[in-house]
Amino acid sequence: MPASDTTSTYYRKGFGLKSEVQESLTADYSGRLVDLLRAREYELSAGGVTVRLAREFGFCYGVERAVEYAYQTRTKFPDRRIFLAGEIIHNPHVNAKMREMGIEFLASNEAGFDFSGVEGSDVVILPAFGVTMRDFETLREKGVVIVDTTCGSVLNVWKRVDTYARDGYTALIHGKYYHEETRATASQVEKYQDRHYLVVRDMGEARIVCDYIEGRGNRDEFLTRFARSASPHFDPDRDLARIGVANQTTMLARESLAIGEEVGRAMARAHGDDYRAANFRTFDTICSATQDRQDAVEALLKEPLDVMLVVGGYNSSNTLSLAAICAKTVTTYHVEDASCLDVDTGIIRHRPAGAHDEIETAGWLPGGSVRVGITAGASTPNNKIGEAVARVFATRGVTVEEAREVNEETK
């Protein structure tokens, strides 16, 4: 894909309208309560409740850029139809704002997006996750204006996978085969003839790959297991001979690194160290923002906490990763937003780590003096984090104004 604004129909650096949209962005997404937490060393206490906010949380640079460019696009083309290829990011409130701005969402499946209703005079925004090579080329052929908000960290992974494919390596991608980013990343191999990819969801699937490399796998079972997560005509006997490891940028960093090490060791055991050196590559392609948020929550978990709240969309991969980290150490509730905390009943709606459905839990906030940790995924705006903090205090009968006054007095 183009790396810069090379034509009048492809834009990757916005439209120079940052100042024009900044007021709207601030009104829609900033959070005063989060600002207070920052000013108070990420801690607020009132009514027997102490809230501790992880030092890295919420919107990352790539998300801020994508959202800002969407606002700029609406300002630049007030009278044109604007479409968004999927969700701009995985947060229901941000996507609702896009719809309020008159931006239409295009549906997709594993085969790609449905661009049948898009015309040459329209504008199409590409999300922070990017789109597949096929979808991109389809839009170029239609002649639409393309506003590309693909995150730079995602582009770095694409370059890595492109290099693997060019040099004859199969791209082994740690990710979710159905995720927009992973589909876009995997499609980079399509630039080259007879090149392949394989997506593994976790260490369990990676070990199945390792077993096959070491001669312990069953071909039919392998092909059935990875039918939806391997490139067309993938042949494990042929395509696991040379491997380059990459990852979806929002996965658990430690697991991505461990998968790379495990696969490398399997190749060495099967063929020797010299073979591994010549036919195996691995690089850490977790984005810095994802890493920073995971590091920050792990630092917070070293403190004494009674409960952990993780705020963000249930389909946000980086938010799910944060919830998984927290759940190993402390009672953790992943909530989509503040509405999940019912102040009157003391019931919380949440999705347990590793589960697919939302459940309700009564009495989630323990009595007496309690410490509540909070973090949020990279697609969660500050105002939604602040609303969750306010609900925590409200559960103990403390208003935002009272919490602010108490903490100002002790400053």
Secondary structure, DSSP 8 states (H G I E B T S, - for coil): --SS--BTTEESS--S-HHHHHHHHHHHH--HHHHHHHHTTTEEEETTEEEEE-SS-S--HHHHHHHHHHHHHHHH-TTS-EEEES-SSS-HHHHHHHHHTTEEEE-EETTEE--TT--TT-EEEE-TT---HHHHHHHHHHT-EEEE---HHHHHHHHHHHHHHHTT-EEEEES-TTSHHHHHHHGGGGGSTT--EEEE-SHHHHHHHHHHHTT---HHHHHHHTTTTB-TT--HHHHTSSEEEEE-TTS-HHHHHHHHHHHHHHHHHHH-HHHHHHHEEE-----HHHHHHHHHHHHHTTS--SEEEEES-TT-HHHHHHHHHHHTTS-EEEESSGGGEETTTTEEEE--TT-SS-EEEES-S-SSSEEEEEEE-TT--HHHHHHHHHHHHHHTT--HHHHHHHHHHT-
